[in-house]
Every structure is written in structure tokens, then in C-alpha cells.
Amino acid sequence: MNQASPNPGQPSPIEAMARHVCTLAAFLLPALSLCLPSGYSWGAGLLLLAALVTAPRWWRQPLQWPRARWLVGVLLFVGIDWLIDAIISQGSWRGLDKPLKYFLALPCLFFALRFPPRPRALWAGLAVGACLSGAVALYQYGVLGEWRAEGFTNAIQYGNLSLLMAMMCLVGAVTWQPGPRAGLWRAGLGLGVALGLTASLLSQSRGGWLALAFALPALVLLLRRRVPGRRLLGALAALAVCLGVLVTAMGPTLKLRLEQAVSEARQYEELGTSENSVGQRLAHWRLAWNMGLQKPLLGWTLAGYVAEKERLVAAGQAPAEVLKYGHAHNEFLDVFAKRGLLGLSSVLALYGVVLCLFWPRAGCRLPPERHALQLAGLMLPLCYLGFGLTQAFLGHNSGTMFYLFVTLLLYAALQAPPEEDAAATPAALA
């Protein structure tokens, strides 16, 4: 099965084809994520199929990058935690879809590390994906007359993932140095920023913008010594202008949504009103916190969480609005209530490990192309931390799939530079 290459040092035809497939998957996953129903599944499915077909070429090879073992470990940790919840909660093997995603990401990670994608495919996929998300939002909002754009998922997931891709496109536009046709690449990524932000605003997902409080300061901190000050200031000014134009265009709608949020929060605090968007969130947060304190180690499990909510509502100890949703509209409180401190530690580990893997190490100056991949990878946990404050983001298929597979593709691309960077070491982050 391990046929040698006819030319020493050169990949065999099968190995070359495997890398082409991985590169195609790296493009398709972000490009189709928000413009088709379950669009993220196309790239992930292709990656999994290729990993299974080529398993004899990678499954016995040891990991050459020690830090990759942390990613393998955290995927196993979260997957096992979800598996325990599925078995305890339902008493059967049903509900395996959540842990299965983490387990199936492992062969995809090994395959991608063995046949890493070309970074250009990731940048192109992010730019196309952000542009298509904006196009879908403009069509739904401007042509169909929908009151908020939601793509082919719910408005919150759609708007937040659009914002994430816009931030990743911003990283590429500022830091990536593609060489030939650099202006065209930057224009495409810049358009991705503008249309990704447009989709986020048209979704009217207010909570997702909290992610900027995590992502933007970290980005400025890490760029101020690596990017010329004029370019960084220009990028921030362009971002401010873009946001200003979009906010002005949607001024009345955004003002109404902001005033509504303030009013609903005041009504909940003064009158206990939970029959609105903000009120039911606040009621959910209080309920999830109290439930978590009652069973802090392993939580109530998913089925137990639903049953206990129904009991509390029937007893008049919780408002009926909390029954409309199966999650607490907060990643951390939701996990604390359902899976206790064990589940909460798995989610924090999932974000923390990825944050550590992509955070630039002191004294290690990577080439601009690879530094751009690092910063794009950092946008994932930083933005997800912000998203999780008002949404159980990993509780949705779109949130889990995008995080897992974009993370492993970015990390694999970072470990092995493309052929044109032959002088660079393939294990700069080992």
C-alpha cells in the first residue's frame, strides 16, 4: 500500500492527489458553509471520505508535531464527555451525533496533517464564503422582504458565522502576502469583510457583536509589531468606515433593536417580564445557573435538563417561556446545567487548546504567510467565546462543524508550508 514515489523526495501520484483533495475540501468548507443548507458538510464529508480511503498511508505514522497531540486529546475529551451524556441521558446509543462529530474529526486531522491543504484555498474559501453569505442576506432581506436574514440556518448562527468569516478575511487582507496578484487577493478578502459584516447586520444578531470585544483588541495587540503602522491604521479605518456605512443604512432598524433590548432588560429586572427576547434569556440564565449549582459535577444531562424545566414550570417556579428552547442561550451556563463542571471544563479546554496552538510564541517570528494563518486560527476561539455569551453556539451543528473542521484545516496548513515556500521548516509550531 505504501508505494514509493518514482522520484525520491517527490510525492507519489496518490499522495499528490490526496493533497489536491484536501485542498479542495479546505476551499469548499468555508465557501459553502452559509450559502447552502448544511453547506459545511460538503467539505467535511469530502475530507472524511479521503481520510478513510487513504488511511493505510497515515494511520501508522507517528505525529511529527508534539503540540498536535493536545488537539487530539481535547477532541477525545469533548467527544467522550458528549458520549457519556448521550448514554446517561437517553439510556441508549441514540443521540450519538454530537460525540460522533468529534471522533470523526480525528481521522480528518491525521489526514490533513499528512497531506496539508494549500493556504490559498483556505483564503479563497473564506473570501467566497463571506461574499456568498452577504449575497444571501441581501437577497433574503432586500428581495424577499424577510425582516431578518437567516440563510439556511437560524439567524443567530448565520449572523455570527458571517461575522467570524469577515474577521478572518480581515486578517488575511492585512497580514497575508500572496505575491503575484496581491491587489486582487486583497480586494477579494476586503469584499469578504464588507459582505460578511453585511450578513451579520442583516441577521440582526445583537449578541454576536460581543465577539468583537474579544477579537479586535487581540488582533491589534498581535499586529502592532508585525504590520506597518500605516497599514494597520488604514485597515482599522476602513473597517470603521464599512461599519459606519452599514449602520447608517440600517439606522432605524438597529436603533429599534437596541432600544428594544434595553427596554426588555428593564422590564425583566423591574417586573420579571420574560415574554420577550431579552427577558427569556435572562430567565434562562438564572434557571441554568441554579440548576447547575444543584448538580455541579455531572449536571442534569440533556434529558434531565428538559424534564426538570418542565417540572419547575408546572410548579410555577419558572416562567413558561424557558420551555420554548432546549438551551439556555449561553454556552457556559447551558453546559454547566446539563453536563456540570466536567462538561464546562471540556468546552473551556476546546477553546483554550486552540487558543494556545495558534497564539504566536515569544521569539518565534514566522513568515507573513504563516503568521496570517495563525491569526486566522485565533479568530475561531476568540469569536466563539463572544458568541457563547448569548448563544449555546456549539449546541448547534453549524457551530460545531465550522469550529472543528476549520480549526484542523488551518492547523494542518500551518504545519506544512506550500511548495513555493520550500525553504521554510514544516514544523515551525512543533
C-alpha positions as CSV (number, residue, x, y, z in Angstrom):
1,M,0.0,0.0,0.0
2,N,2.9,2.4,0.7
3,Q,4.1,2.6,-2.9
4,A,7.3,4.6,-3.1
5,S,7.5,7.6,-5.3
6,P,9.4,7.0,-8.6
7,N,11.4,10.2,-7.8
8,P,12.9,10.3,-4.3
9,G,11.8,13.4,-2.5
10,Q,8.8,13.8,-4.8
11,P,5.2,12.8,-3.7
12,S,3.7,9.8,-5.5
13,P,0.6,10.3,-7.7
14,I,-1.6,9.1,-4.9
15,E,0.0,11.4,-2.4
16,A,-0.3,14.4,-4.8
17,M,-4.0,13.5,-5.4
18,A,-4.6,13.3,-1.7
19,R,-3.2,16.8,-1.2
20,H,-5.3,18.1,-4.0
21,V,-8.4,16.6,-2.4
22,C,-7.5,18.1,1.0
23,T,-7.0,21.5,-0.7
24,L,-10.4,21.2,-2.4
25,A,-12.0,20.4,0.9
26,A,-10.3,23.4,2.5
27,F,-11.9,25.6,-0.1
28,L,-15.4,24.1,-0.1
29,L,-15.9,24.0,3.7
30,P,-15.9,27.8,4.3
31,A,-17.1,28.7,0.8
32,L,-20.4,26.7,1.0
33,S,-21.0,26.9,4.8
34,L,-23.7,29.6,4.7
35,C,-25.0,29.6,1.1
36,L,-26.5,26.1,1.1
37,P,-28.4,24.0,3.6
38,S,-25.8,22.3,5.7
39,G,-23.2,23.7,3.3
40,Y,-20.3,23.0,5.7
41,S,-21.0,19.3,5.3
42,W,-19.7,19.1,1.7
43,G,-16.1,20.0,2.6
44,A,-16.2,18.0,5.8
45,G,-17.7,14.9,4.0
46,L,-15.1,15.1,1.3
47,L,-12.3,15.3,3.9
48,L,-13.6,12.3,5.8
49,L,-14.0,10.2,2.7
50,A,-10.5,11.0,1.6
51,A,-9.2,10.2,5.1
52,L,-10.8,6.8,5.1
53,V,-9.7,5.9,1.6
54,T,-6.1,6.9,2.3
55,A,-6.0,5.5,5.9
56,P,-3.2,3.0,5.2
57,R,-0.9,5.9,4.3
58,W,-1.3,7.8,7.5
59,W,-2.7,5.8,10.3
60,R,0.5,4.1,11.4
61,Q,2.7,7.2,11.0
62,P,3.5,9.0,14.3
63,L,2.6,12.6,14.8
64,Q,5.6,14.7,13.9
65,W,4.2,17.7,15.7
66,P,4.0,17.2,19.5
67,R,1.6,20.1,20.1
68,A,-0.9,18.4,17.7
69,R,-1.4,15.8,20.5
70,W,-3.1,18.5,22.5
71,L,-5.7,18.9,19.8
72,V,-6.1,15.1,19.5
73,G,-6.5,14.9,23.3
74,V,-9.1,17.7,23.5
75,L,-11.2,16.2,20.7
76,L,-11.2,12.9,22.5
77,F,-12.1,14.6,25.8
78,V,-15.0,16.5,24.4
79,G,-16.3,13.6,22.4
80,I,-16.2,11.2,25.4
81,D,-17.9,13.8,27.5
82,W,-20.7,14.1,25.0
83,L,-20.8,10.3,24.7
84,I,-21.3,10.0,28.5
85,D,-24.1,12.5,28.3
86,A,-25.8,10.7,25.4
87,I,-25.7,7.3,27.2
88,I,-26.8,8.6,30.6
89,S,-29.4,11.0,29.2
90,Q,-31.1,8.6,26.8
91,G,-30.1,5.2,28.1
92,S,-29.2,4.0,24.6
93,W,-26.9,4.7,21.7
94,R,-29.3,7.3,20.3
95,G,-28.0,10.9,20.3
96,L,-24.6,9.9,19.1
97,D,-24.5,12.7,16.5
98,K,-22.7,15.1,18.9
99,P,-19.9,12.9,20.1
100,L,-19.5,11.4,16.6
101,K,-18.5,14.8,15.1
102,Y,-15.5,15.0,17.5
103,F,-14.5,11.4,16.9
104,L,-14.8,11.7,13.1
105,A,-12.7,14.9,13.1
106,L,-9.7,12.8,14.3
107,P,-9.1,10.9,11.1
108,C,-9.6,14.1,9.2
109,L,-7.0,15.8,11.3
110,F,-4.5,13.0,10.8
111,F,-5.2,13.0,7.0
112,A,-4.8,16.8,6.8
113,L,-1.5,16.8,8.7
114,R,-0.2,14.1,6.3
115,F,-1.5,15.9,3.2
116,P,-1.8,19.5,4.3
117,P,-4.0,21.9,2.2
118,R,-2.6,24.8,0.3
119,P,-3.2,28.1,2.3
120,R,-4.5,29.9,-0.8
121,A,-7.5,27.5,-0.9
122,L,-8.5,28.5,2.7
123,W,-8.2,32.2,2.0
124,A,-10.2,31.8,-1.2
125,G,-12.8,29.7,0.6
126,L,-13.2,32.3,3.3
127,A,-13.5,35.2,0.9
128,V,-16.0,33.3,-1.3
129,G,-17.9,32.1,1.8
130,A,-18.2,35.6,3.3
131,C,-19.2,37.1,0.0
132,L,-21.9,34.4,-0.6
133,S,-23.2,34.9,2.9
134,G,-23.6,38.6,2.2
135,A,-25.3,37.9,-1.1
136,V,-27.8,35.5,0.5
137,A,-28.5,38.1,3.2
138,L,-29.1,40.9,0.7
139,Y,-31.4,38.6,-1.3
140,Q,-33.5,37.5,1.7
141,Y,-33.7,40.9,3.3
142,G,-33.9,43.1,0.2
143,V,-35.7,40.9,-2.3
144,L,-37.8,38.5,-0.3
145,G,-38.6,41.1,2.3
146,E,-37.6,39.0,5.3
147,W,-37.4,41.0,8.5
148,R,-34.0,39.4,9.3
149,A,-31.7,37.3,7.2
150,E,-31.1,33.8,8.4
151,G,-29.6,32.0,5.4
152,F,-30.4,28.3,5.7
153,T,-30.0,28.0,9.5
154,N,-31.2,30.2,12.3
155,A,-30.5,34.0,12.2
156,I,-28.1,33.9,15.2
157,Q,-25.8,31.1,13.9
158,Y,-25.9,32.6,10.4
159,G,-25.1,36.2,11.5
160,N,-22.3,35.1,13.9
161,L,-20.6,32.8,11.4
162,S,-20.7,35.5,8.8
163,L,-19.1,37.9,11.3
164,L,-16.4,35.3,12.0
165,M,-15.6,34.8,8.4
166,A,-15.4,38.6,7.9
167,M,-12.9,38.8,10.8
168,M,-10.8,36.0,9.2
169,C,-10.9,37.8,5.9
170,L,-9.7,41.0,7.6
171,V,-6.7,39.1,9.0
172,G,-5.9,37.9,5.5
173,A,-6.3,41.3,3.9
174,V,-3.9,42.9,6.5
175,T,-1.3,40.2,7.0
176,W,-1.1,37.8,4.1
177,Q,1.4,38.5,1.4
178,P,0.3,36.4,-1.6
179,G,2.9,37.7,-4.0
180,P,1.6,37.8,-7.6
181,R,-1.9,39.5,-7.9
182,A,-1.7,40.6,-4.3
183,G,-4.0,43.5,-5.1
184,L,-6.7,41.2,-6.5
185,W,-6.4,38.9,-3.4
186,R,-6.7,41.8,-1.0
187,A,-9.7,43.2,-2.9
188,G,-11.4,39.8,-2.7
189,L,-10.7,39.5,1.0
190,G,-11.8,43.1,1.6
191,L,-15.1,42.4,-0.2
192,G,-15.5,39.4,2.1
193,V,-15.1,41.6,5.1
194,A,-17.7,44.0,3.8
195,L,-20.3,41.4,2.8
196,G,-19.7,39.2,5.9
197,L,-20.4,42.2,8.1
198,T,-23.5,43.0,5.9
199,A,-24.8,39.5,6.5
200,S,-24.2,39.8,10.2
201,L,-26.0,43.1,10.5
202,L,-28.9,42.0,8.3
203,S,-29.3,38.9,10.6
204,Q,-29.8,41.4,13.4
205,S,-28.0,39.1,15.8
206,R,-27.1,41.6,18.5
207,G,-25.2,39.3,20.8
208,G,-22.7,38.1,18.3
209,W,-21.1,41.6,18.1
210,L,-19.8,41.0,21.6
211,A,-17.2,38.8,19.9
212,L,-15.5,41.9,18.6
213,A,-14.6,42.9,22.2
214,F,-12.5,39.7,22.3
215,A,-11.2,39.6,18.8
216,L,-10.3,43.2,17.8
217,P,-8.1,44.0,20.9
218,A,-6.2,40.8,20.5
219,L,-5.7,41.4,16.8
220,V,-4.4,44.9,17.3
221,L,-2.1,43.7,20.0
222,L,-0.6,41.0,17.9
223,L,-0.4,43.1,14.7
224,R,1.1,46.3,16.0
225,R,4.7,44.9,15.8
226,R,4.3,42.7,12.8
227,V,2.4,45.0,10.4
228,P,3.4,48.6,9.4
229,G,1.5,51.1,11.5
230,R,0.1,52.8,8.4
231,R,-1.3,49.6,7.0
232,L,-2.9,48.6,10.4
233,L,-4.4,52.1,10.9
234,G,-5.7,52.0,7.3
235,A,-7.3,48.6,7.9
236,L,-9.0,49.8,11.1
237,A,-10.2,53.0,9.4
238,A,-11.6,51.0,6.5
239,L,-13.3,48.7,9.0
240,A,-14.8,51.7,10.8
241,V,-16.0,53.3,7.6
242,C,-17.6,50.0,6.5
243,L,-19.4,49.6,9.8
244,G,-20.4,53.2,9.7
245,V,-22.0,52.9,6.2
246,L,-23.8,49.7,7.2
247,V,-25.1,51.1,10.5
248,T,-26.2,54.3,8.8
249,A,-28.0,52.3,6.1
250,M,-29.8,50.2,8.7
251,G,-30.0,53.0,11.3
252,P,-33.7,52.9,12.1
253,T,-33.8,49.1,12.4
254,L,-30.7,48.9,14.6
255,K,-31.8,51.7,16.8
256,L,-35.2,50.0,17.3
257,R,-33.4,46.7,18.1
258,L,-31.1,48.4,20.6
259,E,-33.9,50.3,22.3
260,Q,-36.0,47.1,22.4
261,A,-33.1,45.3,24.2
262,V,-32.7,48.0,26.8
263,S,-36.5,48.1,27.4
264,E,-36.8,44.3,27.7
265,A,-33.9,44.1,30.2
266,R,-35.5,46.8,32.3
267,Q,-38.9,45.1,32.2
268,Y,-37.3,41.8,33.4
269,E,-35.5,43.5,36.3
270,E,-38.4,45.6,37.4
271,L,-41.4,43.4,36.6
272,G,-40.0,39.9,36.0
273,T,-41.3,40.0,32.4
274,S,-39.9,37.1,30.4
275,E,-42.2,37.1,27.4
276,N,-39.7,38.7,25.1
277,S,-36.2,38.0,23.6
278,V,-34.0,39.5,26.4
279,G,-36.4,38.6,29.2
280,Q,-36.4,34.9,28.4
281,R,-32.6,34.9,28.0
282,L,-32.2,36.4,31.5
283,A,-34.7,33.9,32.9
284,H,-32.9,31.1,31.2
285,W,-29.5,32.2,32.6
286,R,-30.8,32.4,36.2
287,L,-32.5,29.0,35.8
288,A,-29.5,27.3,34.3
289,W,-27.2,28.7,37.0
290,N,-29.4,27.5,39.8
291,M,-29.8,24.0,38.2
292,G,-26.0,23.8,37.7
293,L,-25.5,24.5,41.4
294,Q,-27.8,21.7,42.3
295,K,-25.8,19.1,40.4
296,P,-22.4,20.7,39.9
297,L,-20.3,17.7,38.9
298,L,-22.1,16.0,36.1
299,G,-25.1,18.2,35.6
300,W,-28.7,17.1,34.8
301,T,-27.9,15.6,31.4
302,L,-29.8,16.8,28.3
303,A,-33.0,14.8,29.1
304,G,-32.8,15.6,32.8
305,Y,-32.5,19.3,32.0
306,V,-35.6,19.3,29.9
307,A,-37.6,17.2,32.4
308,E,-36.5,19.5,35.3
309,K,-37.5,22.6,33.4
310,E,-40.9,21.2,32.7
311,R,-41.3,20.3,36.4
312,L,-40.3,23.8,37.5
313,V,-42.7,25.4,35.1
314,A,-45.6,23.2,36.2
315,A,-44.8,24.1,39.8
316,G,-44.8,27.8,39.0
317,Q,-41.2,28.2,39.9
318,A,-40.0,29.1,36.4
319,P,-41.7,31.1,33.5
320,A,-43.2,29.0,30.7
321,E,-41.0,30.8,28.1
322,V,-38.0,28.7,29.1
323,L,-39.7,25.7,27.5
324,K,-39.5,27.2,24.0
325,Y,-35.8,26.5,23.8
326,G,-33.7,23.4,24.5
327,H,-30.7,25.5,25.6
328,A,-30.0,28.4,27.9
329,H,-28.8,31.0,25.3
330,N,-25.4,30.9,27.0
331,E,-22.8,28.3,26.1
332,F,-21.2,28.1,29.5
333,L,-24.4,28.2,31.7
334,D,-26.0,25.7,29.3
335,V,-23.2,23.2,29.6
336,F,-22.9,23.8,33.4
337,A,-26.6,22.9,33.8
338,K,-26.6,19.9,31.5
339,R,-23.1,18.4,31.9
340,G,-21.8,20.0,35.1
341,L,-18.2,21.1,35.7
342,L,-16.9,18.1,33.7
343,G,-18.7,19.4,30.6
344,L,-17.8,23.0,31.3
345,S,-14.1,22.0,31.5
346,S,-14.3,20.2,28.2
347,V,-15.7,23.3,26.4
348,L,-13.1,25.6,28.0
349,A,-10.4,23.1,27.1
350,L,-11.7,23.1,23.5
351,Y,-11.3,26.8,23.3
352,G,-8.2,27.0,25.4
353,V,-6.2,24.4,23.5
354,V,-7.0,26.0,20.1
355,L,-6.1,29.4,21.5
356,C,-2.7,28.1,22.7
357,L,-2.0,26.3,19.5
358,F,-2.5,29.4,17.4
359,W,-1.2,32.1,19.8
360,P,2.2,33.3,18.5
361,R,5.1,32.2,20.7
362,A,7.5,34.7,22.0
363,G,10.7,34.8,20.0
364,C,9.2,32.8,17.1
365,R,8.8,35.0,14.1
366,L,7.0,33.2,11.3
367,P,6.9,34.3,7.7
368,P,3.9,36.6,7.0
369,E,2.0,33.9,5.1
370,R,2.1,31.6,8.1
371,H,1.6,34.4,10.6
372,A,-1.6,35.1,8.8
373,L,-2.8,31.5,9.3
374,Q,-2.0,31.8,13.0
375,L,-4.1,34.9,13.4
376,A,-7.0,33.5,11.4
377,G,-6.9,30.4,13.7
378,L,-7.0,32.7,16.7
379,M,-10.3,34.3,15.5
380,L,-12.1,31.0,16.0
381,P,-11.8,30.6,19.8
382,L,-11.9,34.4,20.4
383,C,-15.1,34.9,18.4
384,Y,-16.7,31.8,19.8
385,L,-16.1,33.0,23.3
386,G,-18.1,36.1,22.5
387,F,-20.8,34.2,20.6
388,G,-21.2,31.9,23.6
389,L,-22.2,34.7,25.9
390,T,-25.7,34.9,24.3
391,Q,-26.0,31.6,22.4
392,A,-25.2,27.9,23.0
393,F,-23.1,28.0,19.9
394,L,-21.6,24.6,20.0
395,G,-25.0,23.1,20.7
396,H,-25.8,23.7,17.0
397,N,-24.5,21.6,14.2
398,S,-23.2,24.6,12.2
399,G,-21.3,25.9,15.2
400,T,-19.6,22.6,15.9
401,M,-18.8,21.6,12.3
402,F,-17.3,25.0,11.4
403,Y,-15.2,25.2,14.5
404,L,-13.8,21.6,14.3
405,F,-13.0,21.4,10.6
406,V,-11.8,24.9,10.0
407,T,-9.5,24.6,13.0
408,L,-7.9,21.3,11.8
409,L,-7.5,22.6,8.3
410,L,-5.9,25.8,9.4
411,Y,-3.6,23.9,11.8
412,A,-2.6,21.4,9.1
413,A,-1.9,24.2,6.6
414,L,0.3,25.9,9.2
415,Q,2.4,22.8,9.9
416,A,3.5,22.3,6.3
417,P,4.1,25.3,4.0
418,P,3.2,25.1,0.4
419,E,5.8,24.1,-2.2
420,E,6.6,27.6,-3.1
421,D,7.9,28.1,0.5
422,A,10.3,25.2,0.3
423,A,12.9,26.9,2.4
424,A,10.6,27.1,5.4
425,T,10.5,24.4,8.0
426,P,7.4,22.2,8.1
427,A,7.3,22.0,11.9
428,A,7.6,25.6,13.0
429,L,4.9,25.2,15.6
430,A,6.1,21.8,16.8
